[in-house]
Amino acid sequence: MDDAEPTDRGQVDPRNRLNDLTGREWIYALRSVIATRYPTSGVEGYAHALRRGHPSPKPPQLMAELIRFFTKRGDRVLDPFAGVGGTLLACAIEGRQGVGIELSAEYGAIYREVCQRLELEPQTVVVGDARRLGDPSFIDQQLFDLILTDPPYAQMLAKPRTGERKKRGQGEATPFTADPADLGNLGYWEFLGELRGILASATGLLKPRGYLVLFTKDLQPTPEHHNMLHADIVAELRSLPNLTFRGYRIWHDMSQNLYPFGYPFAFVSNQVHQFILVFRKEA
Ligand SMILES: C[S@@+](CC[C@H](N)C(=O)[O-])C[C@H]1O[C@@H](n2cnc3c(N)ncnc32)[C@H](O)[C@@H]1O
């Protein structure tokens, strides 16, 4: 970790209904940029060698930081795109109850193996299509305190890479699955519509004043569209009833490699950050 957390906890305000943080910890949790390089080996690696059976696992410590701000101990957290369980592992670490939906049985199995390896309590994982979230025979319709999720970034991983990365032998596409139900296999606009539908059902399962916290990343712009996926997701979700956009944080992933994209002709951004979009259900 590169950001140092406060050591002296300070006081917990008895009026705080959102989380178990003290004033000092609250301030630290508001900084707009989280700049971190999480270990990938040893105890702090959280069995990364197993989790990297998935193309983009999230560090459990990062998810834990968000869970500590948006919930209290014992609260219920939903992740409709659970992957190999970054959110669910953080729930076990932080004493929250996690429920994850994941399309791929293989990723669900890796998650269970990680829990065994780390001796962490496995959370509930439902293997299937998150479009079924509103169906009581698919998941228990008990309400959640937080939705914390990291959906595909439209087709970002399903397209072969070009340019500098192709030259370096990294041109292969790495889709999450070959399943047509995988949102990562959909074109940009279709992806946005399907994501909206899933998050509409998910927020139907969210308690009033509960938060929806969502990771995303922008695609490179094209002449046709700016491809700022974070902005398009905010625009899409603003139409959901009772959901308000509350702002975002940025995760600067300091472990990302840099490439000489565009050299020596033109500007092409090296995206080493992701957006953490924050919405609240108002009623
Ligand atoms: C960015 S990854 C999530 C990674 C996760 N945060 C982790 O730590 O492993 C997105 C996941 O969504 C899953 N997915 C895509 N479409 C889905 C759908 N319709 N229903 C449920 N899961 C889906 C993919 O299989 C993929 O594992």
Ligand as a Chemical Component Dictionary entry (heavy atoms), coordinates in Angstrom:
data_LIG
# 
_chem_comp.id                   LIG 
_chem_comp.type                 NON-POLYMER 
_chem_comp.pdbx_formal_charge   0 
_chem_comp.three_letter_code    LIG 
# 
loop_
_chem_comp_atom.comp_id 
_chem_comp_atom.atom_id 
_chem_comp_atom.alt_atom_id 
_chem_comp_atom.type_symbol 
_chem_comp_atom.charge 
_chem_comp_atom.model_Cartn_x 
_chem_comp_atom.model_Cartn_y 
_chem_comp_atom.model_Cartn_z 
_chem_comp_atom.pdbx_ordinal 
LIG C1  C1  C 0  -14.537 -7.189  -14.240 1  
LIG S1  S1  S 1  -15.001 -8.819  -13.896 2  
LIG C2  C2  C 0  -15.212 -8.826  -12.124 3  
LIG C3  C3  C 0  -13.948 -9.183  -11.403 4  
LIG C4  C4  C 0  -14.128 -9.220  -9.901  5  
LIG N1  N1  N 0  -14.215 -7.882  -9.360  6  
LIG C5  C5  C 0  -12.998 -9.977  -9.215  7  
LIG O1  O1  O 0  -12.404 -9.454  -8.259  8  
LIG O2  O2  O -1 -12.708 -11.079 -9.653  9  
LIG C6  C6  C 0  -16.645 -8.931  -14.511 10 
LIG C7  C7  C 0  -17.293 -10.302 -14.331 11 
LIG O3  O3  O 0  -18.656 -10.234 -14.759 12 
LIG C8  C8  C 0  -19.018 -11.515 -15.231 13 
LIG N2  N2  N 0  -20.244 -11.369 -16.043 14 
LIG C9  C9  C 0  -20.366 -10.877 -17.302 15 
LIG N3  N3  N 0  -21.662 -10.905 -17.694 16 
LIG C10 C10 C 0  -22.376 -11.410 -16.666 17 
LIG C11 C11 C 0  -23.755 -11.664 -16.467 18 
LIG N4  N4  N 0  -24.663 -11.448 -17.434 19 
LIG N5  N5  N 0  -24.149 -12.182 -15.268 20 
LIG C12 C12 C 0  -23.243 -12.418 -14.281 21 
LIG N6  N6  N 0  -21.911 -12.212 -14.427 22 
LIG C13 C13 C 0  -21.482 -11.700 -15.590 23 
LIG C14 C14 C 0  -17.782 -11.985 -16.010 24 
LIG O4  O4  O 0  -17.726 -13.393 -16.151 25 
LIG C15 C15 C 0  -16.642 -11.420 -15.139 26 
LIG O5  O5  O 0  -16.134 -12.387 -14.259 27 
# 
loop_
_chem_comp_bond.comp_id 
_chem_comp_bond.atom_id_1 
_chem_comp_bond.atom_id_2 
_chem_comp_bond.value_order 
_chem_comp_bond.pdbx_ordinal 
LIG C1  S1  SING 1  
LIG S1  C2  SING 2  
LIG S1  C6  SING 3  
LIG C2  C3  SING 4  
LIG C3  C4  SING 5  
LIG C4  N1  SING 6  
LIG C4  C5  SING 7  
LIG C5  O1  DOUB 8  
LIG C5  O2  SING 9  
LIG C6  C7  SING 10 
LIG C7  O3  SING 11 
LIG C7  C15 SING 12 
LIG O3  C8  SING 13 
LIG C8  N2  SING 14 
LIG C8  C14 SING 15 
LIG N2  C9  SING 16 
LIG N2  C13 SING 17 
LIG C9  N3  DOUB 18 
LIG N3  C10 SING 19 
LIG C10 C11 SING 20 
LIG C10 C13 DOUB 21 
LIG C11 N4  SING 22 
LIG C11 N5  DOUB 23 
LIG N5  C12 SING 24 
LIG C12 N6  DOUB 25 
LIG N6  C13 SING 26 
LIG C14 O4  SING 27 
LIG C14 C15 SING 28 
LIG C15 O5  SING 29 
# 
